[in-house]
Amino acid sequence: MSKGFFKNTKNAKVNRFLLFLLLATIFWVLTKFSREFTSTMTAKINYENIPETAALSENNTRYITFDLAANGFEILFYKFKKPTVTVPVGKYYTKEKGGFKISKNELLRMVSSNFNRNLDIKNLSVDELNVHLDPIVLKKVRVIAKTAITFKNGFKPLDSIKIVPDSITISGPSGSLKNMKTIETELISLKEVEKNISETVKVVSPGSEIVSIKPNKVKVELVVAEFSQGQYTFPVEVVNLPPDMNIKMVPESVTITFDVSVNDFSTISKENFRLVCDYSQSNKDENFMLPFLEKKPQNIYNVVFEPKKIDFFILK
């Protein structure tokens, strides 16, 4: 006999074996899954038709579990096709009560509606479903601009960010709004800024429980200017020194540096400043005083003193 004949005969035996194995497997699966099993299932609760005057409280039940007795095929099917419980809130809710209960029998009927035939459902995880709702209320909250802004070298903001309007009205369940005092805008991301900023941005809802935001947009403004640095040196002037006391200060002068916008630089002069040390506020144990500006222009920023303290010696 030829080698091809033996090869064909061997392949035929292998194919027959695989066929019988497949049939046996199918028969086993059919036999096994035709039997009745009991499996724990999880159903998601969907709350629908919620009245406009109320909102679901955060502590409502979102899932329930139960035992389902069915054949293996049905168990497998419902493991993939997740059962749900639809609760028509508007059917049960009354404003006077602020909530309602669904009995175990009614809940069992809702669960059973997921299945094509009367299957044995038992051991519900709750004896009854308590549904809590909060009345919708209005609350005024402050708006905070969420920013990521960098400025071109030499440029700085002249003041803090201005938001128009700086407060808005939100509505939602009273429980959710109780501790809410502020609300943020969308992120304003700008780089190398050298001009005034004026952006209209949306206000971001902090959670799905918020029903409305009015207005839902605000204007964010920031005045930006180019800055230069100024510097003056002043003799130290002591105030509140007892009339019968003489002191020597080390050093006797202080240099201040400050930032001022280029546009305002020409308006600044040494006469706009008065630098003093207050003896009544001095550190008597270590004999030093802290200099401060009793008088200064309003349009200067980032004032730095050098030195930051003045030592003194009492002369006998």
C-alpha positions in Angstrom: 0.0 0.0 0.0 1.1 3.5 -0.6 2.1 5.9 2.1 -0.8 8.3 1.1 -3.3 5.6 1.9 -2.0 5.2 5.5 -1.9 9.0 5.9 -5.6 9.3 4.8 -6.7 6.5 7.1 -4.9 8.1 10.1 -6.5 11.5 9.3 -9.9 10.0 9.1 -9.5 8.3 12.5 -8.4 11.6 14.0 -11.4 13.5 12.5 -13.8 10.9 13.7 -12.4 11.1 17.2 -12.6 14.9 17.2 -16.2 14.7 16.0 -17.2 12.2 18.8 -15.4 14.4 21.3 -17.3 17.5 20.1 -20.7 15.6 20.2 -19.9 14.3 23.7 -19.0 17.8 24.9 -22.2 19.3 23.4 -24.2 16.5 25.1 -22.5 17.1 28.4 -23.1 20.8 28.2 -26.8 20.3 27.3 -27.2 17.8 30.1 -25.3 20.0 32.6 -27.0 23.3 31.8 -30.5 21.8 31.5 -30.4 21.2 35.2 -31.7 23.8 37.6 -29.3 26.1 39.5 -29.7 28.8 42.1 -27.4 31.8 41.5 -27.1 35.2 43.2 -28.0 38.1 40.7 -27.5 41.8 41.0 -30.1 44.3 39.6 -29.5 48.0 39.0 -32.3 50.3 40.1 -33.2 53.0 37.6 -35.3 55.9 39.0 -37.4 57.5 36.3 -40.0 60.2 35.9 -38.6 62.3 38.8 -40.8 65.4 39.4 -39.1 68.8 38.6 -39.7 70.0 42.1 -37.6 67.2 43.7 -34.3 65.3 43.3 -33.1 61.9 44.5 -31.1 62.0 47.7 -27.5 60.6 47.6 -28.3 57.8 50.0 -30.8 56.0 47.9 -30.3 52.3 47.1 -28.7 51.8 43.7 -28.5 48.0 43.5 -30.3 45.0 45.0 -29.4 41.3 45.0 -31.5 38.2 44.9 -31.3 34.5 44.3 -32.6 33.2 41.0 -33.5 29.6 40.4 -33.4 28.7 36.7 -31.7 26.3 34.3 -28.0 26.9 33.5 -28.7 28.5 30.1 -31.0 31.1 31.7 -28.6 31.8 34.5 -25.8 32.4 31.9 -28.1 34.6 29.8 -29.1 36.8 32.7 -25.5 37.1 33.9 -24.8 38.9 30.6 -28.1 40.6 30.3 -28.1 42.4 33.6 -31.6 42.7 35.1 -32.8 46.2 36.1 -35.5 47.5 38.3 -37.3 50.6 37.0 -38.9 52.7 39.7 -41.4 55.3 38.3 -40.9 57.9 41.0 -43.7 60.2 39.8 -46.2 57.4 40.4 -45.4 57.1 44.1 -44.0 60.5 45.1 -46.0 63.2 46.9 -44.4 66.5 47.9 -45.9 66.4 51.4 -44.1 63.2 52.4 -40.8 63.8 50.7 -40.3 60.1 50.0 -42.0 56.8 49.7 -41.7 53.0 50.2 -42.1 50.1 47.8 -43.2 46.9 49.5 -41.4 43.6 49.1 -44.2 42.1 47.0 -44.2 45.1 44.7 -40.4 45.0 44.4 -40.6 41.3 43.7 -43.0 42.0 40.9 -40.6 44.6 39.4 -37.7 42.2 39.5 -39.8 39.4 38.0 -40.7 41.6 35.0 -37.1 41.1 33.7 -37.6 37.4 33.0 -39.5 35.7 30.2 -41.2 33.1 32.4 -42.1 32.6 36.1 -38.8 31.9 37.7 -38.3 31.4 41.4 -36.9 34.6 42.9 -36.2 34.8 46.6 -33.9 36.3 49.2 -34.2 39.9 48.1 -31.4 41.9 49.8 -34.0 44.4 51.1 -37.4 43.8 52.7 -38.7 47.1 51.2 -37.3 49.9 49.1 -37.1 53.2 50.8 -36.8 56.1 48.3 -35.8 59.5 49.6 -36.1 62.7 47.7 -35.0 66.3 48.5 -36.9 69.4 47.5 -35.3 71.5 44.8 -33.9 74.8 46.3 -32.1 77.8 45.0 -28.8 78.9 46.4 -26.4 81.8 45.5 -22.7 80.7 45.4 -19.5 82.5 44.7 -17.7 81.9 41.4 -14.0 80.9 41.5 -11.9 81.2 38.3 -9.9 78.1 37.6 -6.7 79.3 35.9 -3.3 78.1 34.7 -1.7 81.4 33.6 2.0 82.3 33.0 3.2 85.8 32.1 5.8 86.9 29.7 9.1 88.0 31.4 8.6 91.5 32.9 4.8 91.3 32.9 2.5 90.9 35.9 -1.1 91.3 36.9 -1.9 94.7 38.5 -4.7 93.3 40.6 -6.6 90.1 41.4 -8.9 88.4 38.9 -12.2 90.0 38.5 -15.3 87.8 37.7 -18.5 89.3 36.4 -20.9 88.3 37.9 -18.9 87.1 40.9 -21.9 85.0 42.2 -24.5 82.9 40.4 -27.6 81.0 41.4 -27.7 77.2 41.3 -30.6 74.8 42.0 -30.6 71.3 43.2 -31.6 69.1 46.1 -31.3 70.8 49.5 -29.0 68.1 50.9 -26.5 68.4 48.1 -26.4 72.2 48.2 -26.1 72.5 52.0 -22.3 72.7 52.2 -21.7 74.2 48.7 -20.4 77.7 48.9 -18.4 78.1 45.7 -18.4 76.9 42.1 -15.6 76.8 39.6 -15.3 77.9 35.9 -13.8 75.9 33.2 -10.0 76.0 33.1 -8.5 79.1 31.6 -5.0 78.1 30.3 -2.8 80.9 28.9 0.9 81.2 28.4 3.3 84.1 27.9 0.6 86.7 28.7 1.5 90.3 28.0 -2.0 91.9 27.5 -5.1 92.3 29.6 -7.2 89.1 29.9 -10.9 89.1 29.1 -12.4 85.7 28.7 -16.0 84.4 28.8 -16.1 80.9 30.2 -18.6 78.4 31.3 -19.3 77.5 34.9 -18.7 73.8 35.6 -21.4 71.9 37.4 -19.8 70.2 40.5 -22.1 67.1 40.2 -25.0 65.5 38.3 -27.3 66.5 41.2 -27.2 70.2 40.2 -30.4 70.9 38.2 -29.6 74.4 36.9 -26.9 77.1 36.8 -27.9 80.6 36.1 -26.1 82.3 34.4 -24.0 79.4 33.2 -21.2 81.7 31.8 -19.2 84.5 33.4 -16.6 87.0 32.2 -13.1 86.7 33.7 -10.9 89.8 33.6 -7.4 90.5 34.6 -5.4 93.7 34.1 -1.8 93.0 33.0 1.1 95.5 32.7 4.8 95.5 32.1 6.7 96.1 35.3 10.0 97.7 36.2 11.9 97.8 39.5 12.5 100.9 41.5 14.9 101.5 44.4 15.4 104.1 47.1 17.5 104.4 50.2 16.1 106.2 53.3 17.6 107.2 56.7 15.9 105.4 59.5 13.4 107.5 61.4 12.4 106.3 64.9 9.0 107.1 66.3 7.6 106.6 69.8 11.1 106.9 71.3 11.0 108.1 75.0 12.2 111.7 75.2 14.9 111.0 77.8 16.4 108.1 75.7 19.2 108.2 73.1 19.9 105.3 70.8 22.4 104.5 68.1 21.0 102.5 65.1 23.0 100.0 63.0 22.7 100.5 60.2 21.2 104.0 60.0 19.6 103.6 56.6 17.4 101.1 54.7 17.2 100.4 51.0 13.8 99.4 49.6 13.2 97.8 46.2 9.8 97.5 44.7 7.9 96.7 41.5 5.9 99.3 39.6 4.3 99.3 36.2 6.2 101.0 33.4 3.2 103.3 32.9 3.3 104.5 36.5 7.1 104.6 37.0 7.3 108.4 36.2 4.7 109.1 38.9 6.8 107.6 41.7 9.2 109.8 43.7 11.1 109.5 46.9 8.7 112.0 48.5 5.9 109.5 48.2 7.5 107.3 50.9 8.1 107.5 54.7 10.2 104.8 56.3 10.1 104.5 60.1 10.9 102.1 63.0 8.5 102.1 65.9 10.4 101.9 69.2 7.3 100.8 71.1 7.1 97.7 68.9 10.9 96.9 69.2 12.3 93.7 70.5 13.7 94.7 73.9 15.5 91.5 74.6 17.6 91.4 71.4 17.5 95.2 70.8 16.2 95.4 67.2 13.4 97.1 65.4 11.6 96.2 62.1 11.4 99.0 59.5 8.1 99.6 57.7 6.6 102.1 55.3 4.2 104.4 57.1 3.5 106.1 53.7 3.8 104.6 50.2 2.2 104.8 46.8 -0.7 102.4 46.2 0.6 101.3 42.9 3.8 99.6 44.0 4.2 95.9 44.7 6.6 93.4 46.2 8.4 95.8 48.5 11.6 94.3 49.9 13.6 95.9 52.8 17.4 95.6 53.1 18.3 95.1 55.9 15.1 93.6 57.2 15.9 94.7 60.8 17.7 97.5 62.5 19.8 96.9 65.6 20.1 99.6 68.2 22.2 100.5 71.3 21.0 102.6 74.1 23.4 105.4 74.9 24.0 106.2 78.6 
